[in-house]
Amino acid sequence: MKNSPSDLSERLRTLPAAAPLLRVLGGDPRVFVVGGAVRDVLLGDAPLDLDLVVEGDAGEVAARLAEGLAGTVQLHDRFGTATVVADGRSYDLARARTERYARPGALPDVQPGTLEQDLRRRDFSVNAIAVAFDGRVAAVEHAFEDLAQRQLRVLHAESFREDPTRLLRLVRYATRLGFGVEPATSRLADEAIADGALRTVTSTRIGNELRLLLREPEAAAALAWIAGWGGGDALVPRLSFDPELAARARALLAPDGRPDLLLLAVATLRVGAPLAAWLGDLGFSARARDTVVAAAHGAARAGERLAAAGTGARRPDAGDGAAARAGAGVARSGGDERPSAIVDALRGASPELAALAGALGGETAAVAAARWRDELRGVRLAIDGDDLRAAGVPQGEAVGRGLAAALRAKLDGEADGRDAELSVAVAAANVG
């Protein structure tokens, strides 16, 4: 730890996010900063947002804070929590509570409780430290020891069975913080996974945790960890993760691509037909789901064919998926260095599909995919369909055929300027 428990309160008081709290709530002995913010301060970081636990009515304290900061407050009655947003900062407030689980994986039934009871219902010891602005500190057993040893420990033997989403949080925190897992906690996690604990929790809650995990800087390491659970079948059958493939694909991703969806596509290459339904159950948006499915389904069927296609030696069969056709096409076009062939190979591809196709297709495909990303995907014609119709080309397929021919010519350096583009387009439109 970079900061000791003895100077914890003083360190918290210096945080930019704490100054507004001190002004409004500094004299309230019921209010404690708790959880990840305290942990991060002890690790030497400066959290931007703070979580508060209140021994009493959190809604009343939240309303007072929002009024004092000229902010907004949103109440969540079921769990006695509230969120205050002011000056670009967010403060989550929760009433100190106890929890009881009616069955494994269920949402908890909550009752008001003491600060000590609230800390004992939390996920890991390092997240179960609370500090008041007057210097009082409360923590569960092993909390400071585990923080010093940089390890995660659950607070009781039923933790993962009561709330299996803690398994995903274990991975997220461990990879983000660079922490290990305390041996007994590791054993309990393995047992919960083997006993199917993740199947007792709703897909929506799993999806929420997975999306948080995918936004982490170490999401690739987290996915590699999760893919080892239950032989790859714990979350969805045949989940897998190749870190080297992920790194190659990530290096090829366009700036407007989404790294989280690309990594998820890498992890689901082998999932197959159930993928779309699974992502839908997890609550992914239709656009995100379609992006992952298009890349993962195509790449899953590509495999060795993409590697062979990188030499330009063979074409994919008609049954290949989108990423397979794109990867093979990119590999061939990269070999003969025709820009139009690269664009044709990746026509309609998302940045995620293009990156994965390039990563799977070998060195030649990777070079071509990078060229598509950096030079070719933004090339536009100076003419459009109105120009062709004004030149006498009838409405219909001929216009599309002409524009496609003009774009190929422009990409390949065979049509320089508007007049040249129009000449190529009209000639191509009149063929057939």
C-alpha atoms as one frame of an Amber mdcrd trajectory, in Angstrom:
protein
   0.000   0.000   0.000   1.215   3.480  -0.828  -0.905   5.072   1.904  -1.282
   3.695   5.412  -4.628   3.293   7.206  -3.516   5.912   9.747  -3.455   8.724
   7.168  -6.423   7.446   5.162  -8.882  10.117   6.275  -6.465  12.935   5.520
  -5.714  11.494   2.090  -9.433  11.254   1.320  -9.965  14.865   2.366  -7.474
  16.028  -0.285  -9.342  14.389  -3.179 -11.068  16.834  -5.564 -14.257  14.774
  -5.294 -14.197  15.049  -1.487 -14.181  18.823  -1.189 -17.882  19.211  -2.112
 -18.787  16.425   0.324 -16.905  18.064   3.156 -18.667  21.332   2.532 -22.141
  19.761   2.700 -21.790  16.558   4.739 -18.485  16.903   6.559 -20.124  17.202
   9.950 -22.464  14.239   9.576 -21.079  11.295  11.593 -23.399   8.839   9.807
 -21.640   9.187   6.444 -18.661   7.034   5.404 -16.697   6.737   2.171 -16.595
   3.053   1.311 -15.593   0.434  -1.222 -13.416   0.838  -4.283 -12.618   4.496
  -3.656 -11.056   3.695  -0.278  -9.189   0.769  -1.769  -7.819   2.913  -4.586
  -6.704   5.678  -2.220  -4.766   3.123  -0.200  -3.159   1.953  -3.443  -2.054
   5.510  -4.192  -4.705   6.441  -6.761  -7.114   9.380  -6.775 -10.661   8.187
  -7.602 -12.878  10.638  -9.441 -16.163   9.419  -7.943 -16.946   8.365  -4.393
 -19.338   5.794  -2.933 -20.907   6.582   0.423 -22.648   4.422   3.005 -25.036
   6.063   5.444 -26.044   4.722   8.832 -29.578   5.963   8.387 -31.735   7.340
   5.588 -29.534   7.554   2.471 -32.309   9.287   0.536 -32.461  12.143   2.997
 -28.683  12.578   2.926 -28.667  12.385  -0.881 -31.339  15.079  -1.147 -29.321
  17.320   1.165 -26.156  16.702  -0.855 -27.895  17.405  -4.173 -29.341  20.643
  -2.812 -26.010  21.742  -1.393 -24.207  21.028  -4.659 -26.992  22.272  -6.952
 -27.034  18.814  -8.493 -29.587  16.127  -9.276 -30.597  13.091  -7.271 -32.062
   9.758  -8.356 -33.499   7.414  -5.742 -33.535   3.600  -5.980 -36.049   2.535
  -3.386 -35.604  -1.231  -3.511 -32.067  -1.164  -2.117 -32.249   2.151  -0.273
 -29.693   3.740  -2.575 -29.395   7.055  -4.403 -27.126   8.720  -6.951 -26.218
  12.398  -6.867 -24.652  14.040  -9.920 -23.120  17.493  -9.622 -20.337  19.364
 -11.422 -19.552  16.333 -13.578 -19.059  14.046 -10.579 -21.182  11.177  -9.378
 -21.780  10.133  -5.775 -23.510   6.840  -5.018 -25.105   6.684  -1.573 -26.464
   3.540   0.076 -28.099   2.919   3.405 -26.072   0.536   5.575 -27.829  -2.779
   5.176 -27.853  -6.510   5.604 -28.730  -8.900   2.796 -30.430 -12.273   2.629
 -30.618 -14.449  -0.475 -33.817 -16.467  -0.889 -31.964 -18.811  -3.218 -28.567
 -18.929  -4.950 -28.312 -16.357  -7.712 -31.374 -14.369  -6.642 -31.324 -10.654
  -6.012 -30.969 -10.088  -2.268 -33.673  -9.085   0.156 -32.299  -6.134   2.073
 -32.858  -4.789   5.573 -31.394  -1.711   7.266 -28.253  -2.604   9.182 -25.161
  -1.306  10.879 -21.958  -0.244   9.179 -20.295  -3.466  10.325 -23.103  -5.562
   8.826 -22.895  -3.585   5.597 -19.176  -4.218   5.224 -19.641  -7.950   5.829
 -22.154  -8.293   2.985 -19.680  -6.981   0.375 -17.815  -8.956  -2.267 -14.104
  -8.875  -1.324 -12.200  -7.844   1.764 -10.286  -5.061   0.000 -13.621  -3.459
  -0.925 -14.925  -3.651   2.648 -13.171  -0.665   4.210 -15.039   2.479   5.274
 -13.705   5.790   6.515 -15.418   8.845   7.956 -14.120  12.351   7.397 -13.483
  12.664  11.132 -10.884   9.875  10.906 -12.866   6.824  12.019 -12.023   3.693
  10.012 -13.909   0.386   9.884 -12.886  -2.710   7.979 -13.547  -6.446   7.825
 -10.947  -8.927   8.971  -7.970  -9.324   6.604  -8.872  -6.180   4.611  -5.609
  -4.288   5.123  -3.564  -7.484   5.078  -5.050  -8.511   1.731  -4.523  -5.050
   0.290  -0.873  -5.116   1.328  -0.470  -8.581  -0.205  -2.430  -7.527  -3.300
  -4.918 -10.366  -3.221  -8.697 -10.810  -3.385 -10.562 -12.714  -0.701 -14.307
 -13.348  -0.356 -15.884 -12.724   3.014 -17.599 -16.076   3.505 -17.777 -19.526
   1.949 -21.175 -19.020   0.248 -20.243 -15.731  -1.427 -19.994 -16.997  -5.007
 -23.073 -19.211  -4.684 -25.239 -16.445  -3.263 -24.151 -13.978  -5.949 -22.388
 -15.688  -8.880 -21.768 -12.339 -10.581 -18.966 -11.991  -8.030 -17.065 -14.519
 -10.131 -16.944 -12.010 -12.976 -16.048  -9.211 -10.588 -13.222 -11.352  -9.218
 -11.725 -11.518 -12.705 -12.375  -7.847 -13.433 -10.739  -6.600 -10.247  -7.850
  -9.047 -10.379  -6.891  -8.140 -13.939  -7.415  -4.407 -13.444  -5.471  -4.181
 -10.191  -2.895  -6.858 -10.918  -4.017  -8.769  -7.817  -3.790 -12.455  -7.104
  -6.554 -14.558  -5.584  -6.321 -15.850  -2.026  -6.072 -19.680  -2.161  -9.329
 -20.472  -0.350 -11.154 -17.939  -2.541  -9.700 -19.526  -5.656 -10.928 -22.931
  -4.504 -14.407 -21.581  -3.741 -14.573 -19.971  -7.186 -13.592 -23.214  -8.906
 -16.188 -25.145  -6.919 -18.939 -22.634  -7.725 -18.127 -22.762 -11.421 -18.011
 -26.556 -11.441 -21.387 -26.705  -9.679 -23.015 -24.434 -12.274 -23.443 -21.372
 -10.071 -23.454 -19.078 -13.105 -26.586 -20.798 -14.385 -28.535 -19.666 -11.307
 -28.282 -15.953 -12.095 -30.217 -14.105 -14.786 -28.612 -13.509 -18.166 -29.229
  -9.782 -17.785 -27.056  -9.592 -14.691 -24.331 -11.653 -16.381 -24.519  -9.305
 -19.365 -24.160  -6.214 -17.195 -21.021  -7.616 -15.569 -19.606  -8.780 -18.902
 -20.024  -5.340 -20.465 -18.215  -3.752 -17.521 -15.419  -6.281 -17.915 -15.113
  -5.665 -21.668 -14.522  -1.954 -21.078 -11.531  -2.608 -18.837  -7.985  -1.939
 -20.116  -7.129  -5.575 -19.343 -10.256  -7.029 -20.959  -8.208  -9.445 -23.068
  -6.600 -10.986 -19.982 -10.004 -11.188 -18.308 -11.571 -12.970 -21.276  -8.683
 -15.415 -21.444  -9.294 -16.204 -17.764 -13.042 -16.685 -18.186 -12.598 -18.820
 -21.286 -10.835 -21.380 -19.090 -13.861 -21.850 -16.831 -15.524 -25.219 -17.196
 -13.462 -26.096 -20.242 -14.852 -23.015 -21.972 -18.492 -23.884 -21.319 -19.289
 -21.985 -18.108 -20.827 -18.882 -19.729 -21.741 -20.286 -23.132 -20.577 -23.532
 -24.773 -17.230 -23.354 -26.600 -16.078 -19.969 -25.388 -12.347 -19.647 -26.134
  -9.731 -16.942 -26.367  -6.476 -16.652 -28.284  -4.494 -13.707 -26.838  -2.114
 -13.552 -29.792  -4.963 -13.450 -32.307  -6.671 -10.781 -30.210  -3.516  -8.664
 -30.162  -3.096  -8.942 -33.951  -6.729  -8.023 -34.544  -6.611  -5.142 -32.080
  -3.609  -3.686 -33.897  -5.640  -3.683 -37.132  -8.804  -2.132 -35.705  -9.818
   1.229 -37.147 -10.144   4.161 -34.717 -13.934   4.083 -35.015 -14.069   0.372
 -34.196 -15.008  -0.975 -30.789 -12.287  -2.952 -29.022 -14.824  -4.522 -26.659
 -16.849  -6.028 -29.507 -13.718  -7.156 -31.334 -12.465  -8.996 -28.250 -15.871
 -10.573 -27.744 -15.829 -11.759 -31.359 -12.421 -13.349 -30.789 -13.754 -15.102
 -27.692 -16.844 -16.429 -29.489 -15.243 -17.678 -32.705 -16.201 -21.256 -31.852
 -19.611 -20.659 -30.283 -21.553 -21.010 -33.522 -25.324 -20.809 -33.944 -26.295
 -20.047 -30.314 -24.257 -16.841 -30.319 -26.946 -14.396 -31.478 -29.524 -15.659
 -28.993 -26.973 -15.655 -26.167 -25.939 -12.058 -26.813 -29.589 -11.050 -27.000
 -30.304 -12.719 -23.662 -27.349 -10.858 -22.148 -28.913  -7.549 -23.154 -26.474
  -6.459 -25.872 -27.948  -3.951 -28.296 -29.006  -5.225 -31.704 -26.155  -3.350
 -33.363 -23.528  -4.727 -30.984 -24.951  -8.240 -31.306 -24.942  -8.103 -35.111
 -21.374  -6.779 -35.186 -20.073  -9.603 -33.004 -22.064 -12.306 -34.791 -20.963
 -11.173 -38.266 -17.291 -11.251 -37.276 -17.365 -14.358 -35.095 -19.477 -16.488
 -37.402 -17.398 -15.642 -40.451 -14.092 -16.085 -38.674 -15.208 -19.313 -37.045
 -15.683 -20.848 -40.470 -12.498 -19.317 -41.842  -9.680 -20.755 -39.755  -7.161
 -22.595 -41.872  -8.758 -21.362 -45.118  -7.777 -17.804 -44.287  -4.170 -18.853
 -43.734  -4.151 -20.627 -47.100  -5.876 -17.708 -48.793  -3.088 -15.433 -47.625
  -0.888 -16.898 -50.333  -3.533 -16.234 -52.985  -3.516 -19.969 -53.670  -7.208
 -20.684 -53.186 -10.589 -18.995 -53.036 -13.080 -19.592 -50.245 -16.052 -21.813
 -50.984 -19.446 -20.198 -51.486 -20.459 -21.381 -48.028 -17.777 -19.413 -46.206
 -18.864 -16.699 -43.800 -18.317 -12.979 -44.195 -14.985 -12.818 -42.381 -13.738
 -15.869 -44.262 -14.539 -14.313 -47.639 -13.152 -10.973 -46.539  -9.982 -12.460
 -45.109  -9.284 -14.554 -48.170 -10.093 -11.666 -50.481  -7.906  -9.274 -48.534
  -5.065 -11.764 -48.626  -5.326 -12.190 -52.401  -5.722  -8.489 -53.072  -2.874
  -7.676 -50.732  -0.706 -10.006 -52.761  -1.349  -8.278 -56.072  -1.541  -4.859
 -54.441  -4.742  -3.820 -56.227  -6.517  -1.369 -53.930  -9.882  -2.051 -55.525
  -9.562  -5.745 -54.714  -8.964  -4.904 -51.057 -12.055  -2.719 -50.961 -14.118
  -5.343 -52.785 -12.971  -7.995 -50.308 -14.076  -5.866 -47.355 -17.167  -4.314
 -48.888 -19.780  -3.901 -46.186 -17.421  -5.090 -43.451 -17.443  -3.489 -40.040
 -14.095  -2.344 -38.634 -14.264  -5.313 -36.251 -14.801  -7.857 -39.027 -12.057
  -6.330 -41.162  -9.560  -6.399 -38.293 -10.341 -10.010 -37.443 -10.202 -11.049
 -41.099  -6.768  -9.449 -41.451  -5.518 -11.072 -38.267  -6.690 -14.503 -39.358
  -5.476 -14.242 -42.960  -1.755 -14.115 -42.329   0.852 -11.456 -42.990  -0.365
 -10.498 -46.460  -3.936 -10.145 -45.243  -2.800  -8.042 -42.297  -0.933  -5.629
 -44.565  -3.958  -5.290 -46.829  -6.361  -4.816 -43.910  -4.135  -2.060 -42.520
  -4.121  -0.384 -45.927  -7.919  -0.561 -46.067  -8.092   0.986 -42.611  -5.579
   3.777 -43.246  -6.022   4.669 -46.927  -8.856   3.027 -48.784 -12.063   2.858
 -46.781 -12.567   6.613 -46.944 -12.090   6.985 -50.706 -15.187   8.557 -52.282
 -16.151   9.408 -55.842 -16.566  12.964 -57.046 -19.667  11.853 -58.961 -22.951
  10.277 -57.940 -26.039   8.718 -59.494 -27.464  12.080 -60.500 -24.399  12.724
 -62.647 -24.866   9.410 -64.469 -28.574  10.029 -65.050 -27.755  13.502 -66.385
 -25.330  11.792 -68.801 -28.144   9.605 -70.121 -27.741   6.471 -68.010 -31.195
   5.098 -67.135 -32.239   4.630 -63.526 -31.581   1.120 -62.207 -28.775  -1.403
 -62.078 -26.762   0.419 -64.719 -26.172   3.337 -62.358 -24.828   1.072 -59.627
 -22.665  -0.794 -62.108 -21.191   2.445 -63.404 -20.444   3.876 -59.973 -18.800
   0.636 -58.863 -16.577   0.635 -61.936 -15.627   4.262 -61.391 -14.691   3.597
 -57.764 -12.489   0.651 -58.756 -10.778   2.788 -61.378 -10.224   5.620 -58.915
  -8.798   3.270 -56.291  -6.436   1.720 -58.822  -5.246   5.079 -60.159  -7.026
   4.684 -63.492  -9.466   7.583 -63.113  -8.044  10.885 -61.937 -10.647  13.580
 -61.449 -14.361  13.990 -61.963 -14.386  13.837 -65.761 -12.360  10.627 -65.797
 -14.629   9.038 -63.192 -17.716   9.963 -65.214 -16.228   8.576 -68.410 -15.460
   5.218 -66.778 -18.866   5.091 -65.110 -20.839   5.826 -68.285 -18.870   3.266
 -70.256 -19.412   0.592 -67.636 -23.099   1.455 -67.264 -23.658   1.018 -70.988
 -22.097  -2.450 -71.042 -24.796  -5.151 -71.025
